[in-house]
């Protein structure tokens, strides 16, 4: 097996591992365990960490054996592989837009693979590494300053996401240099290159996180997904001596394939984020409807509640028959304390939860009222 074929195989397996790790992480997050350090106590989360680690190691190995202009774009197959894997393992269906984007990305990447020529392994010398590190830091700082000057959240988000994509792509460039040196047995970069890789990865992470503020997830994620392989491929073609087949014609076709793959990745990203947002809105609207239709019974200030009873059916009275008044009318609402008139003696009956007064105070109260009052105390308070 040639080094090119071996690097492609490693890239495909790496993308599958990344996709599986992302699906497991999503399932762990959907569990909704809000306890501190809850993922650390979840075995599935550690499986996701292991899958991401395997994907990272395989990606570094692919960079060591294959051209940067091909390996880095193939890393975007993670989003493509996530569609059938999510449908198979978690039964989540994707829309037509997502499948259309997956087909476009696959065709574009297949065109890049067909046009990539076999080249030897190259590394960057010390001055080239210093120039790239300095240029990348300057570009990221310029984009950061521009982002602060924009008042529209969408423009600010796209600029920050562009900086994140540049940082991630350049981190892969330096990673390829170290990987080629390690596989060839001549390590000359040393600790400074490793520090540059760590700094670029951290900068990309922070910039991408800042890009998500105020502009949602769609635009930043699509920008990072496209800018990352484009930057890495550009460096691979200009500084690593990589080339495409058929000369200028092949290079132009490869650029068209890259644009097709980038458009497919944008469709994939926007459709997935849109589906998740619609699902979240549906859940929230369902909760609001439940709150609107299921109301707690209203109560008075003193804690009493109104109980609504169904009105009893009225008996059918033959025509011409005398209608007598009902001596016991059925109430339609009961409210405690409740006072009902008595048909005898002009008095009334009070149902109250308080203890009945006794002695002169009670007699004085009765003498000051017209008629007789009979107070019935509930058995529980007697």
C-alpha positions, 0 to 999 in steps of 0.5 A: 500500500502506498503512503498516499493510500495509507494516509487516506485510509487513516483519514477515513477511520479518523473521521469515523472515530470523530463522528462516533465520539460526537454522537456519544457526546451529544447523547451524554449532553442530552441526558440532562445531568446538571450535577457538577462533574457529572460527565466524569462519572458517566462511562459513555463520556469516557468512551467519547473521550477515547474515540476523540483521542483515537481520531486525533492520533490517526489524523496526525499519522495521516498528516505524516504520510499524506499531503496536507492539501488532501488530509486536512479536507478529508477531516471534514468527512466527520460531518458527512459520516455523522449523518448515517451513523446518527440515523443508525444508532440514535434513530435521528433522521436528516432532511433533504438539505443535509443529504444534498450537502453530504453528496456535494461534499463527498463528490468534491472531496472525491475529486480532490482525491482523484487529482492529488498527486503522490509527493514526498514528505516535506517539513518546514525549516526553522525560518519558515516556521518562524515566518508562518508563526509570526504571520499567523499571529499577526493575522489573528490579531488583525481579525480580532481588532476588526471584530471589536470594531463591528457592531453587528453580531453576525459580522463580528461572529464571521470575522472571529470564526475566520480567525479560529479557522486560520488558527486551527488550519495552521496548527495542522501545518505545524503538526504535519511538520512534527509528524514527518520529523518523528516518522523520519527519525530526525526531530529538529523542531523540538519544544518551540514547535509544540508550544506553537501548536498548543498556542494555535489550538488554544487560540482557535478554541477561544476564538470559536467560542467567542464567535458563537456569542450573539450570532447563533451557531450556524454562521460560525460553525460553517465558517470554521469548517470551510476556512480550516481546510482551505488554509491548510491546503493553501500552505501545503500547495505553496510551502510543502511542494504539493501539487495536483495532476494535469498541471494548471487544468488539474489545479483549476478542477481541484479548486472547483472540487474544493468549492463544491465540497465547501458548499456541501459542508455549509449546507450540512452545517446549516441544516443540522443547526436549523433542525436542532433549533426547530426541535428546541422551539417545538419543545418550548412552545409545547411547554408554554401551551401546557402552562397556558391550559393547565392552570392552578385553581384560583384561591382567595386571599384567606386561602379558601378555594372555589370548587365548581360542581357540574349543574345537575340535569333538570327533570323533564316536566310535562306540559301543563303540569304545575311547577313547584319551587325546588326547596333544595337548590343545587349550588354551582359553586362552593366557597368556604366559608359558606353561608346558606339561608335557612327556610325556617326561622329566618336564620342562617348557617355558617360553615367556618373553620374557626372555633365557636366563641362562648360566653358573654362575647358570643351572646352579645354577638348574637344579640346584635344580629337580627334573627338567629344564627346557628354555627356548625363547627367541623368535627375535626375542630370540635 
